[in-house]
Amino acid sequence: MADDYGYINARIKMMRTQLFGERALEAALGAQSYPEFLRLLSESELSGDLAGATAQGAGLPELDQGLSKNFFENVDKVYRLADGDAKTEIGVLLQKWDLVNLKSIARGLTSGRSGEQLSASLIPGGTIPMTTLQTALQGGDLSAAATALTLTGHPLAPAFREGVSAYSASSKLLDLEIALDQAYYRYALRVSRNTSLRRYLSQEVDVTNALTSRSLRAAQGGTNPALFVEGGRNIDAGTFARLTEGDPSGAGEMAPILEAVGPAEAERAARDILDNAARNAAAGDPLGVGVAIDYLRRKEQEIAKLRLIGRGKFYNVPSEQIRQEVTQA
């Protein structure tokens, strides 16, 4: 345990050597069958978490469980390496998955998805225990979920409750999601002492605002200042209003998001921007939290790509089609 990023980053760099590189991913893509794909994974550092996936009669649920277990263990390992202010900063990065999970719960409960489907969409990598998230789902509606989360004392719990009230008044899920975004970034920027972390989080805020302005423009609902998230570097409230109204001036680095042909392309542009921001954080802050930012993002991508490849191999999807999906992930 340490508040010393020199020690923490040395350990994280060792963990990074165990990630799937381009050659390993290419080998997985080139597997001729699902069993061969599993064999390749069993020869990697993931082997200890994939015993269930290779058991007789196992299928995709067991693969997902194994990959999720590996992701959680590695994320938790990074968190346990730190202490003091460093632990708080790394905890902020982990809470991004809490944000994602709370949005998944909100989307699922408002769309009528089954509990099993909702559980499968959760990412076991944040700071809210999976048991708590499962309890939030069991109530079957947003109010019950808000009550379950309030009992945890989590920093995002009040925002979820307020977001539920906003959704009840407007019937717009975006109002709930933006309430969560605003709360997360207020908290994250407040506790971030490190310049590289603040810079990366500001990039995330700009991406969030660019995607929101694009959605508002597509819906032709006009500018809504209440949906703006403070804390970005390039997009202030005035720029947000102009982008929503169709004026691209001032988009800066976020221009690819606004200029994308469709929502999928916009999401891909957003991921590219954040991938580059994470790499820059690691390169520019080798003795700070930048190395953790980059590693956690790479680990998340590794698991997402292996899930896509595994599904493709399981259903005998042509390799070139899988490759295209992985490239876009």
N, C-alpha and C positions, 0 to 999 in steps of 0.2 A: 504494500500500500504506500502511495506517495503523492505529494503535491509537486513533484519534480517531473516536468515533462521530458527531461533527458532520459530518465529511467523508463517512463511510460512509453515514450516513442520508440525506444530501443526494442521493447517487447512487441509493440504493434508492428514494427517493421519485420520482425521475425514471423508474426502471424500473416503478414501480407505475402510472404514467400509461399504460403500454402494455398493462396487463392488460385482459382482456375485461370491460367493465362490464355492467350489466343490459341496456342498450340493444343492445349487440353480441351478447350471448347470446340476446336475444329475436329478433334478426335471424337468427341461426343456427338457432334453433328454427323460425322461420317459413319457412326455405328449402323450396322445393317439391320439391327432388330432391337426391340426393347430389352431383351435379356443381355445383349451385348452392351447396350448403354449402361445397364446396371452393373455389369462386370467392370466397366471402365471407372464408374464411380466408386466401386468397392476397392479399387486400387489407389484411391486418392485419400486425402485427409478426412473425407466425409464418411469413410467406411464404418467407423464405430457407431454412427447414427442411422445407418441404413439397413441394419439387420432385419427389421420388419419388412422392408421393401423387397428383400430377396427371399423371404419365406414362401413356402408353398401356398399358392392361392392368393398371394398379395397382389395389389393393384396400385392405382394412382393415389388413393387415400394414404396408403402406407408410405409411398414416396414423398408425398406432401408433408406427412408427419415427420419423416426423417430429415427432410430439408429444413423444415421449420425448427426442429430441435437443434440442428447444427447452427442455424442462424442465431437463435436465442443464446446458445452457449457461447458463441464468439462475441456477440454484443455484450453479454453479461461479463465476459472475461475482461473486455476493455474497461467496463465500468468499475470492476473490482480492482483494477490496477491502480486506480486513482484515489486520492483523498483530498480533503480540504476544498479549496477553490477549483482545483482541476476536476474534482469529482462533480462539482456543481455544473461546470461548463460542459463536461461530457454528458451529464444528466440531461442538459438542455437538448443535446443532439438526440438522445434516446426518446425524449418526449415528443419528438416529431412523429414517431410511430404511434404514440398515444393520440396525437391529433388525427392521424390517418384512421386509426381504429374507431375513434368517436364519430368521425364522418361516415365510416362504413356502417356503424350501428344506426345512425340517423337515416341514411339512405335505405338501409334494409328494412327498418321498421316502418318507414313511410311508403315503401313499395310493396309490402305484403310478402316479402320473401320468407321462406321457412327458416326455423331456427338452425337447422343443419347447414343450410346455405350461408346464413349469416356467420356462423361459427367458422366456417371454412375461409371466409374472407378476412378474418382477423390476423394481424401480424404479431407473433409472440416476440416482440423485440423492444417494447416500450417499458415504461415504469409502472403502468397499471397492471396488476396481476391478471392473468387470463381468467382466473376464477371470478374476479370482480366483473370483468367484461361479460362473462357468461351470465352472471347474476343480472346484469343490466339488460341482457337480451330476454331473460326469462319472463319479465313482466309483460312483454308483448306490445308495449307502446312507449312513446317518448317520455311521458311523464314518469312512468315507473322506472325507466332507465335513468332519468335525471335524479330521482330519489336515491337509487342505488349508488350512483357516482358521488353524490353529495356526501354520503357517509364516509367516503375515502379521504376527504380533505385534499384531494388532488387540485393543483393550481387551475386546471381547466374545468373542474366540476361546476363552479359558479357560471362560467361562460356557457356551458352546455345547457344549464337550467334557463339562463337568459335567452339563449338561442331557441330553445323549445317554445318559450313565450312569444318570441318574434315570429317563429314559424306558425304558431297557432293563430296569430293575428293576420298574417299575410298569405299563408299556405305556400310560401316560397322557401324551398329547402336552402337556396343560396343564402338567405338571411341567417339561418342557423349556422351554416358553414363559415360564413364571414365572421360571425360572432366568435367562433372558435379560433379562426386565424388571428383576429385582432388580439384576443386574450393571450394566445401562445406567443406571438411576437412581442407584445408588451412585456411579458414576463421574461422571455429569452433575452431580449436586448437589455433589460434592466440588470440581470445577473451576469451578463457577459463582460468580463474585465479585459478579455483578449481582443486585440485589434482584428486579427484574422477571422475570429469567430463572428464579430460584429459585422465585418465586411461580407462574410458568406451569408449570414442571416439577412442582411440588407438585400443581397441578390435574390434570396428566396422571396422576400417581400415584394420586390419589383416584379418577379415572375408571377406571383399571386395576383398582383394588381393588373398586370398585362392580360392574364387569362380572364379575370373578372370583367375588365373593360371590353374584351373581345366578346364575351358571352352577352353582356348587356347590349352591345352594338348589334349583335345578331338577333337578339330578341326585340330590338327597336323599342326598348322600354325607357330610353332616355338615361341621363346621368343620375346616379343615386349616390350622393356624398357619403351616406351611411355605410356603403359597402367598400369604401376605401380603407386600406390598411396602412397605418403610419409606420415609418421606419426604413423606407427604401432609399436607395442612393440616386436613382435616375428619374423615378416617377413620383412627383409630388401631387397634391390634390388637384392643382390646376391642370397638370399634364394628364392625370387620370380622366378628368372631365373631357378634355379635348380628344383623347383616344376613344372614349366611349361615343363621342359624337362623330367619329370618323376622320378626325384630323390626326395623321400619323406623326406630326412633328413632335420632337422631344422623346420619341420612343427609345432612342439610343440603342443599347445592346439588346433591348427587348423587341426590336423591330421584327426579327424572324417569327416571333409568336404572333404579332399582329398581321403579318403578311402571309402567314400559312394559308393554304387552300382550304383546309377543313380542320375540325377539332382534333383529329388524330395527329395530323401534321403539326398542329400548334403544341400539343402535349409533347411530341417528340422534340420540337425545337426547345421547349422548356427544359426537358431533360438534358439536352446537349449543353445548354447554358449553365446548368447547375453542375454537370460533370466537369466542365471546364473550370468553374469556380472552385470546385473541390480540389482539382489538381493544382490550381494556383495557390490555394490555401496551404497545401502540403509543401509546395516548392518554396513559397515565400515565408513560411513559418515553421522551419524544421525543428525548432526548440519550443514550440507551443502546441496549441490544440489543432493546428492545421493537419497534422499527420493523422489524427483520429478522425477528422472530418472526411478526409479522402478514403481512409480504410473502410469506414462504416458505409459510405456510399458504394464503394466497390463490392463490398460483401453483399449488400442488398441486391445489386445488379447481378452478381454471380448466381444467387439463389433464384432470382426471377428468370434468368436465362435457362438455368437447368430445369426449372419447372416447365418452361415452354418446350424445350427439347424432349423432356420425358413424355409429355403429352403427345407430341408429334410422333415419337417412336412407338408409343403404346397404340396409337390409332393408325399406324402405318402411313402417315402423311409423307409425301415426297420430301426428300432432304432439302431440295432447293426452296420449297415453300416454308419449311421450318427455318431455314437460314434467313429468309426474308423477314419472318416474324421476329427472330432473335435480333436481327440488325435494327429493327424498329423499336425494340423494347428498351 
